[in-house]
Amino acid sequence: MNDAIRLRRRGEREKQKQRLLRALTKREIWTINKDNPFLRERNALIYELRKRGVKCYLLEDISGIPKSIIHRIGFVGPNYGLIKKRKGQVNQLKI
């Protein structure tokens, strides 16, 4: 891929990022941030934005959360990473 195409794509990404930042409120931007201690609220907002068609790389740029985790939150739902099964509970037989 040549440099002109890369620069054009980078410029398009920046424009999309700016449009998304204008569309979000300050509270929503703070909620998406990776330093937000309220994970369920953060994940719910990321899930909602992914359902509405926001790309993973844009959310990654705004939030600082890796793209793979954003994709999993969008796929699994707002409870991603909050429910952990213990190994013993998974293998228990129900009688």
C-alpha positions in Angstrom: 0.0 0.0 0.0 1.5 3.3 -0.9 1.9 6.3 1.4 -0.8 8.4 -0.3 -3.5 5.9 0.5 -2.4 5.6 4.1 -2.5 9.3 4.5 -5.9 9.5 3.0 -7.2 6.8 5.3 -5.7 8.4 8.3 -7.4 11.7 7.3 -10.7 9.9 7.0 -10.3 8.3 10.4 -9.6 11.7 12.0 -12.7 13.2 10.4 -14.8 10.2 11.6 -13.3 10.6 15.1 -14.1 14.3 15.2 -17.7 13.7 14.1 -18.1 11.1 16.8 -16.7 13.4 19.4 -19.1 16.1 18.4 -22.0 13.6 18.6 -21.2 12.4 22.1 -21.7 14.4 25.3 -18.9 15.1 27.7 -20.4 12.6 30.1 -20.5 9.9 27.5 -16.9 10.5 26.5 -15.9 10.2 30.2 -18.0 7.1 30.6 -16.2 5.4 27.6 -12.8 6.2 29.1 -10.7 3.2 30.2 -10.1 4.8 33.6 -13.8 4.8 34.4 -14.3 2.7 37.5 -17.9 1.9 36.6 -17.4 -1.0 34.2 -21.0 -2.0 33.6 -21.9 1.6 32.6 -18.9 1.8 30.3 -19.5 -1.5 28.7 -23.2 -0.8 28.2 -22.4 2.5 26.4 -19.8 0.7 24.2 -22.3 -2.0 23.5 -24.9 0.6 22.5 -22.5 2.5 20.3 -21.4 -0.7 18.5 -25.0 -1.6 17.9 -25.5 1.8 16.3 -22.6 1.1 13.9 -19.6 2.9 15.5 -16.4 1.2 14.4 -14.1 -0.5 16.9 -11.0 1.6 15.9 -12.9 4.8 16.6 -13.9 3.7 20.1 -10.3 2.5 20.6 -9.0 6.0 19.8 -11.5 7.7 22.1 -11.4 5.3 25.0 -7.9 3.9 25.1 -9.3 0.4 25.4 -7.8 -2.2 23.0 -9.8 -2.9 19.9 -10.1 -6.6 20.7 -11.9 -5.9 24.0 -14.2 -3.4 22.4 -15.1 -6.0 19.8 -15.8 -8.6 22.6 -18.0 -6.1 24.5 -19.9 -5.4 21.3 -20.4 -9.1 20.7 -21.0 -10.4 24.2 -22.8 -7.5 25.7 -22.4 -5.1 28.7 -21.6 -7.9 31.1 -18.3 -8.8 29.4 -15.5 -9.3 32.0 -17.8 -9.0 35.0 -19.1 -12.5 35.2 -16.3 -15.0 35.9 -16.9 -18.7 36.3 -14.7 -20.7 38.6 -13.2 -23.9 37.3 -14.9 -25.9 40.0 -18.3 -24.5 39.2 -18.1 -25.2 35.5 -17.3 -28.9 36.1 -19.9 -29.6 38.8 -22.6 -32.1 38.1 -26.2 -31.1 38.7 -28.1 -33.8 40.5 
